[in-house]
Amino acid sequence: MRTTLVAAAIALALGLHPSAATAASSTHRHHAVRKTAPAPNVQEELAARDREIAALKTAVAQLQTQVAGLQQQQTAQADATTQTRQDVQALQASTTTTTTKTDKLEKVVDDTTVSGRMFVDLSDLAQTHNGVRTPADGYGLDIKRGYLTVNHRFDDIWSATLTTDFNYVAANGQTQLFMKNLYLQGKFSNAFVFRAGEIPMAWTPYVENFYGYRYVENTLTDRAKVANTADWGLGASGQFGDGRFDYAGVVVNGAGFRNPTRSSRMDFEGRLAYSPIDGLGIAVGGYSGTLGKDTATTNAIHTATRGDVMVAWARGNNRIGAEYFSASNWNTVLSPLRDKASGYSLWGSFGFNTAWSVFARFDRVDPSKYLNPSLRDRYYNLGLQWDVRKGIKLALVYKNDDLRDLVNRMQTQEFGLFGDIAF
């Protein structure tokens, strides 16, 4: 391109000045005719020719400079185009990476759920031991339970659950935070769900679903301290027969969810339930083990056992149910003495509408039939519940507990506002 521009410039210059060629021819003829010095007009023509040649050289130099500038511009433009292409490719790659990361984050968010629940009360508690007031006596706001649950679903089968809990421990005067559940779950079908880790037990959570007022009081076996709500181990559960039959079984350490201790053998708890009609549950269950007390250095003398029965119906705020248990050697696993406990619970509620309902419950427990047969516990509560909105329940409750034997008597009365807040 550069050579073409130079040739064009020279041709243009020559075409615009034909007199230079004419002058050169005339000069040659004059030399041929006579050998005398050139005439002044010939010298002028030669000088003009020299000036024209110098002008042409200047023009060629300018053209060369312009051509070099154009080449630099073309090179710069090509570099800019290459850089732009690279920038576009980098932006596309970054966008793809960002989109991939965003998609992964959205999937994590979509497959993860977070929920919480609190049991709170503002009440007046009157407690006496043999007629003398105890330190628990008085007014106060109490959050008995605070659950925070994170559930993540890996796929259609596998998921993981973490539930934290806290409560107040009177022994050290502090509120403690701990894990209530932490397990891996594989749901292979409705008939077989596998769990491993810190898992819910087979009996108590099932009864709580029918009772419906866990925020007011825990259920019979939990309150009588002959059952755990969770423990460390393996479990399986499921439904079959069009959902009419329900089962659960766990093999656990035995010391409860707060104590993942090792022992010489593991405990078992199981449940089998039948629902002939919707809302009705008929269940039997049992427990057998050493409660994590049979270790390499300590031999268990007795095996703790418990048998359970429940019949209950629940639909909305309308509920009625009964639970019975019989336990042997629950507190004497390491003692040569034998003991037995039993008890029953009756409860019911009636919903006037979707917002208001009344409820009541009565428990009778004989905690030590062999070692202290005079010891007995009588408990009842009654209340009025208001379903404020979805996730918030408030209840005005009166509770009375009378635990006594021939020597001691512990009386506890409580009246106040109880709340169940879930989100």
C-alpha positions in Angstrom: 0.0 0.0 0.0 2.9 2.3 0.8 4.6 1.8 -2.7 1.3 2.4 -4.5 0.8 5.7 -2.7 4.4 6.9 -3.5 4.0 5.9 -7.2 0.8 7.8 -7.4 2.3 10.8 -5.9 5.2 10.8 -8.3 3.0 10.3 -11.3 0.7 13.1 -10.2 3.6 15.4 -9.7 5.0 14.6 -13.2 1.7 14.9 -14.8 1.1 18.4 -13.3 4.6 19.6 -14.6 5.1 18.6 -18.3 7.3 21.6 -18.9 10.2 19.9 -17.1 10.4 17.2 -19.8 10.0 19.8 -22.6 12.8 21.9 -21.1 15.1 18.9 -20.9 14.5 18.0 -24.7 15.0 21.6 -25.7 18.3 21.8 -23.8 19.5 18.7 -25.5 18.8 20.2 -29.0 20.6 23.4 -28.1 23.6 21.4 -27.1 23.5 19.5 -30.4 23.4 22.8 -32.4 26.1 24.7 -30.7 28.5 24.1 -27.9 28.2 27.5 -26.3 27.1 28.2 -22.7 23.5 27.8 -22.0 21.2 30.7 -22.5 19.8 32.3 -19.4 16.4 31.0 -20.1 17.7 27.4 -20.2 19.4 27.9 -16.8 16.2 29.2 -15.4 14.4 26.1 -16.7 17.0 23.8 -15.1 16.7 25.7 -11.8 12.9 25.4 -12.0 13.3 21.7 -12.7 15.5 21.3 -9.6 13.0 23.1 -7.5 10.2 20.8 -8.8 12.4 17.7 -8.0 12.9 19.0 -4.5 9.2 19.7 -4.1 8.5 16.1 -5.3 11.0 14.8 -2.7 9.3 16.8 0.0 5.9 15.5 -1.1 7.2 11.9 -1.2 8.6 12.3 2.3 5.3 13.7 3.5 3.4 10.8 1.9 5.8 8.4 3.5 5.1 10.0 6.9 1.4 9.8 6.3 1.6 6.2 5.2 3.6 5.3 8.4 1.0 7.1 10.4 -1.8 5.2 8.7 0.1 1.9 9.4 0.5 2.8 13.1 -3.3 3.6 13.2 -4.1 0.3 11.6 -1.8 -1.5 14.0 -3.3 0.3 17.0 -6.8 -0.4 15.7 -6.0 -4.1 15.2 -4.5 -4.2 18.8 -7.6 -2.5 20.1 -9.8 -5.0 18.3 -7.8 -7.9 19.7 -8.0 -6.4 23.2 -11.7 -5.8 22.9 -12.2 -9.4 21.8 -10.2 -10.6 24.7 -12.1 -8.4 27.1 -15.4 -9.7 25.7 -14.2 -13.3 26.1 -13.0 -12.6 29.7 -16.4 -10.9 30.5 -18.2 -13.9 29.0 -16.1 -16.3 31.1 -16.7 -14.2 34.2 -20.4 -14.0 33.6 -20.5 -17.8 33.1 -18.6 -18.3 36.4 -20.8 -15.8 38.2 -23.9 -17.4 36.8 -22.7 -20.9 37.8 -21.9 -19.6 41.4 -25.3 -17.9 41.5 -27.0 -21.0 40.4 -25.2 -23.1 43.0 -26.1 -20.5 45.7 -29.7 -20.5 44.6 -29.8 -24.3 44.8 -28.3 -24.2 48.3 -30.9 -21.7 49.4 -33.8 -23.5 47.7 -32.7 -26.8 49.3 -32.2 -25.4 52.8 -34.9 -24.4 55.3 -34.5 -22.6 58.6 -37.2 -22.7 61.3 -37.5 -21.9 65.0 -39.7 -22.4 68.0 -39.9 -20.9 71.5 -41.8 -22.0 74.6 -42.2 -18.9 76.8 -44.2 -18.1 79.9 -44.9 -15.2 82.3 -46.2 -16.7 85.5 -46.5 -16.7 89.2 -45.1 -19.9 90.7 -45.9 -20.9 94.3 -43.8 -23.8 95.6 -43.4 -25.2 99.1 -41.4 -28.1 100.5 -43.1 -29.4 103.7 -44.8 -26.0 104.0 -41.6 -23.9 103.5 -41.2 -21.8 100.3 -38.5 -22.8 97.9 -36.1 -20.6 95.9 -38.2 -21.4 92.8 -41.2 -19.5 94.3 -42.1 -16.1 92.7 -42.9 -14.2 89.5 -40.8 -14.4 86.4 -40.5 -14.6 82.6 -39.1 -17.9 81.4 -38.2 -19.3 78.0 -38.2 -23.0 78.7 -37.2 -24.1 75.3 -35.7 -22.3 72.2 -35.3 -24.4 69.1 -33.5 -23.4 65.9 -33.6 -26.0 63.1 -31.7 -26.0 59.9 -32.6 -28.7 57.3 -30.7 -29.2 54.1 -31.9 -31.6 51.3 -29.1 -33.0 49.2 -31.4 -34.8 46.8 -34.7 -36.6 46.8 -33.3 -39.2 49.2 -30.6 -37.7 51.4 -31.0 -34.7 53.8 -29.4 -33.4 57.1 -31.0 -31.8 60.1 -29.5 -29.7 62.9 -31.6 -28.5 65.9 -30.2 -26.4 68.7 -31.9 -26.0 72.0 -31.4 -24.0 75.2 -32.8 -24.0 78.7 -32.1 -22.8 82.2 -30.2 -25.0 84.6 -31.0 -24.2 88.2 -28.0 -26.1 89.5 -25.5 -23.6 88.1 -27.8 -20.7 87.5 -27.1 -20.4 83.8 -28.8 -20.8 80.5 -27.2 -23.5 78.4 -27.1 -23.9 74.6 -26.8 -27.5 73.2 -27.7 -29.6 70.3 -31.0 -31.4 70.4 -30.8 -33.1 67.0 -28.0 -33.6 64.5 -28.5 -36.4 62.0 -28.3 -37.6 58.4 -31.5 -38.9 56.9 -32.1 -41.2 53.9 -35.8 -41.4 52.8 -35.8 -44.4 50.5 -39.6 -44.6 50.6 -42.5 -43.8 52.8 -42.1 -47.2 54.4 -38.4 -46.8 55.2 -36.7 -43.7 56.5 -33.2 -44.1 57.9 -31.5 -41.8 60.4 -28.0 -41.7 61.9 -26.6 -39.3 64.6 -28.4 -37.5 67.3 -31.9 -38.6 66.5 -35.5 -38.3 67.8 -36.6 -41.2 69.9 -39.5 -43.5 68.8 -42.1 -42.8 71.6 -42.2 -39.4 73.1 -42.2 -37.3 69.9 -45.1 -39.4 68.6 -47.2 -38.7 71.7 -46.4 -35.0 71.6 -48.0 -34.8 68.1 -51.3 -36.0 69.5 -51.1 -34.1 72.8 -50.6 -30.7 71.1 -49.7 -28.7 74.3 -46.0 -29.4 74.7 -45.4 -25.7 75.3 -47.6 -25.9 78.5 -46.1 -29.2 79.8 -44.0 -32.1 78.5 -45.8 -35.5 78.1 -46.1 -38.2 80.7 -43.0 -40.3 80.3 -40.8 -37.2 79.7 -42.2 -35.5 82.8 -41.8 -38.7 84.9 -38.2 -38.9 83.7 -38.5 -42.4 82.4 -37.9 -41.5 78.7 -35.6 -39.4 76.5 -36.8 -37.3 73.6 -33.6 -37.8 71.6 -30.4 -39.8 71.8 -27.3 -40.8 69.8 -27.6 -43.8 67.5 -29.4 -45.2 64.5 -33.1 -45.3 63.7 -35.6 -46.4 61.1 -39.3 -45.4 60.7 -42.0 -45.4 58.1 -45.6 -46.0 57.2 -47.3 -48.8 55.2 -50.8 -50.1 54.5 -51.9 -46.8 52.9 -50.5 -45.0 55.9 -52.6 -46.8 58.5 -49.6 -48.5 60.1 -46.7 -46.5 61.5 -43.5 -47.8 63.1 -40.3 -46.5 64.5 -37.2 -48.1 66.1 -33.9 -46.8 67.4 -30.7 -48.3 68.7 -29.1 -45.7 70.9 -26.3 -45.1 73.4 -28.9 -44.8 76.2 -27.7 -41.8 78.2 -29.7 -39.1 76.3 -29.0 -36.5 73.8 -26.8 -34.5 76.1 -24.4 -37.3 76.8 -23.0 -39.2 73.8 -21.2 -41.7 76.1 -20.0 -45.1 75.1 -21.2 -48.3 76.9 -20.8 -52.0 76.7 -24.1 -52.3 74.8 -26.7 -50.1 73.1 -30.3 -49.6 74.1 -33.4 -50.1 72.0 -36.7 -48.3 71.8 -39.6 -49.1 69.4 -43.1 -48.2 68.5 -45.9 -49.6 66.4 -49.0 -47.6 65.7 -52.3 -48.2 63.9 -54.7 -45.6 62.6 -58.1 -47.1 61.7 -59.5 -43.7 60.9 -58.0 -40.3 60.2 -56.8 -38.6 63.3 -57.0 -41.7 65.6 -53.8 -43.3 66.8 -53.5 -46.6 68.7 -49.9 -47.2 69.7 -47.7 -49.6 71.7 -44.1 -49.2 72.5 -41.2 -50.3 74.6 -37.7 -49.7 75.8 -34.9 -51.9 77.0 -31.3 -51.1 77.9 -28.9 -50.0 80.6 -29.2 -46.2 79.9 -25.5 -46.0 79.0 -24.4 -47.1 82.5 -22.9 -50.5 81.6 -19.3 -49.5 80.8 -15.9 -51.1 80.6 -15.3 -50.2 84.3 -18.9 -50.5 85.6 -21.2 -53.5 85.3 -24.9 -52.9 85.1 -26.8 -55.1 87.5 -30.3 -54.6 86.0 -31.7 -53.8 82.7 -34.1 -50.8 82.5 -37.3 -51.6 80.7 -40.5 -49.6 79.9 -43.8 -50.5 78.2 -46.1 -47.9 76.7 -49.6 -47.6 75.4 -51.4 -44.6 73.9 -54.9 -44.1 72.4 -55.6 -40.6 71.1 -57.6 -38.7 68.6 -56.7 -35.2 67.3 -58.2 -32.9 64.7 -57.3 -29.2 64.9 -57.9 -28.0 68.4 -60.2 -30.9 69.3 -58.2 -33.6 71.1 -58.7 -36.5 73.5 -56.2 -39.0 74.6 -54.7 -41.4 77.2 -51.2 -42.6 77.8 -49.9 -45.3 80.2 -46.4 -46.6 81.0 -44.9 -49.2 83.3 -41.1 -49.0 83.9 -38.8 -51.4 85.8 -35.4 -50.6 87.3 -35.1 -47.2 85.6 -33.3 -45.7 88.5 -31.6 -48.9 89.8 -29.6 -50.1 86.9 -26.5 -50.1 89.1 -28.2 -51.0 92.3 -28.8 -54.6 93.6 -32.3 -53.4 94.6 -35.2 -53.6 92.2 -37.9 -51.0 91.6 -40.8 -50.2 89.5 -42.8 -47.1 88.3 -46.0 -46.7 86.5 -48.4 -43.9 85.6 -51.1 -42.6 83.3 -52.2 -39.4 81.7 -55.6 -38.2 80.4 -56.0 -35.1 78.3 -58.5 -33.3 76.1 -59.3 -30.0 74.5 -62.3 -28.5 72.7 -62.1 -25.8 70.1 -65.0 -23.3 70.0 -63.6 -22.1 66.6 -60.3 -21.9 64.9 -59.0 -19.2 67.3 -60.3 -20.2 70.8 -60.2 -23.5 72.7 -60.1 -24.9 76.2 -57.9 -27.8 77.4 -57.2 -29.9 80.5 -55.0 -32.7 81.6 -54.5 -35.1 84.6 -51.5 -37.3 85.4 -51.0 -39.9 88.1 -47.6 -41.4 88.6 -46.2 -43.9 91.2 -42.5 -43.3 90.9 -41.2 -46.1 93.2 -43.5 -48.9 93.9 -41.0 -51.2 95.7 -38.5 -48.9 97.4 -40.9 -46.1 98.4 -44.5 -47.3 97.8 -46.0 -44.2 99.5 -44.5 -41.9 97.0 -47.0 -40.6 94.5 -47.3 -37.7 92.1 -50.6 -36.0 91.1 -50.6 -33.3 88.5 -53.2 -31.4 86.5 -53.6 -28.3 84.4 -56.3 -26.4 82.6 -56.3 -23.5 80.4 -57.8 -21.3 77.6 -55.8 -21.1 74.4 -55.9 -18.3 71.8 -54.5 -19.0 68.3 -53.3 -15.4 67.6 -52.2 -16.2 64.1 -50.3 -18.9 62.3 -47.2 -19.7 64.4 -48.3 -17.9 67.5 -50.4 -19.4 70.3 -51.1 -17.9 73.8 -52.7 -19.7 76.7 -53.9 -18.6 80.1 -53.0 -21.7 82.3 -53.3 -22.9 85.8 -51.1 -25.9 86.9 -51.0 -27.9 90.1 -48.5 -30.6 91.1 -48.5 -32.5 94.4 -45.5 -34.9 95.0 -45.6 -36.6 98.4 -44.7 -39.6 100.5 -45.0 -40.3 104.2 -42.3 -37.9 105.1 -42.0 -35.2 102.4 -44.4 -33.1 100.4 -43.6 -30.8 97.5 -46.5 -28.7 96.3 -46.3 -26.5 93.2 -48.9 -24.2 91.8 -48.4 -22.0 88.8 -50.7 -19.5 87.0 -49.7 -17.4 84.1 -49.6 -16.7 80.4 -47.8 -19.4 78.2 -46.8 -19.0 74.6 -45.8 -21.1 71.6 -44.0 -19.1 69.0 -42.9 -20.9 65.8 -41.4 -19.5 62.6 
